[in-house]
Amino acid sequence: MLFSQLRKKQVVNLATGACLGQVTDLVFDDMTGVVRAIIVPDIKTGFLAHLKPREDLMIPYKCIETIGNDVILARVDSYATLDEEKRK
């Protein structure tokens, strides 16, 4: 599958039923070239949401259950933001 096809898909969290948004990027393992995670922009909600910095969500590839024609189904109990992962 091409990244151009993958990035058009919505990501749905099977644990909560929430739509997390569309894939914007991938994280690769430097040594093996294997995909480690997908990146989805965090959707801020609420009255002051536009004042908060946007944090991209990093969903580990091992959490992905299925990649369908229209959606990606992932079982995610908790996820790190991309900024948190970069600090590690």
N, C-alpha and C positions, 0 to 999 in steps of 0.2 A: 504494500500500500504506500502511496506517495504522501508526503507531508501535506501537500496541497489538498488532498482528499481528507486527511485526518483533521486538519484545522477547521473544517466546516462543520464538524460534528459537535453536538451538545454532549456534555458530560453530566450524567445523573448519578447521584449517590444512592446506592441501594439501601444503605443503612438508615437514611432519613427520608428518601424520596425527593430530595431537593435537587433542582437543576443548578449545577455549579457554573455553567457557562460553556464557552467554546474553547477548544485547545488553541493556545497561542504560541507554544514553544515546546521543545523536547529537551530533556537532560540526558546526555550520553556519558557512559563510563569512558574515561580517557584512555584506559589501557585496552579494553576489549571492543569498544564501539557499540556496545549494547545499550539500548534505551533503558535508563534507570527510572525516569519519571516523566509525566506530562505536566505542563504548566497551564493553569487556568486563571484568568484574572478574577480577583475577589470582587464580588458585587456588593458594594456598600449600599445599605438601605437606611432609611430614617431621615429625620429633619436636617441634621447636620452632616450627613454622609459626604457631601461634596467638600467638606473641610478636612476630612481625614485623608491621610495619604493612602493611595491604593497599594495593596500588598498582593502580589501574585501567589496563588496557592500551588504548592508542589505536591502532586499526587503520585505516590510510588507506583511504578508499573506493575508490581506484584499485586496491587489492589484492584487492577482492572480485571473484571470478570469476563466481559465480552465487548467486542467492537462490532456493532451492527451497521446497517446501511445508513442510518440517520443519527444514532446515538452511541455513546460509549457508556457502558454500565460499570461502575466501580463501587466496591464496598469499602467505604472509608469511615472509620470511627473517629479518627483525628488526623489532621494534616498540618504540616509545617508551611509557613510562608517561605517564599524563595529567599527573602532576606535572612530569616532564621537559619536556613540551611547553609547559606554562604558564610555565616559566622562560625560554623563548626569547623 
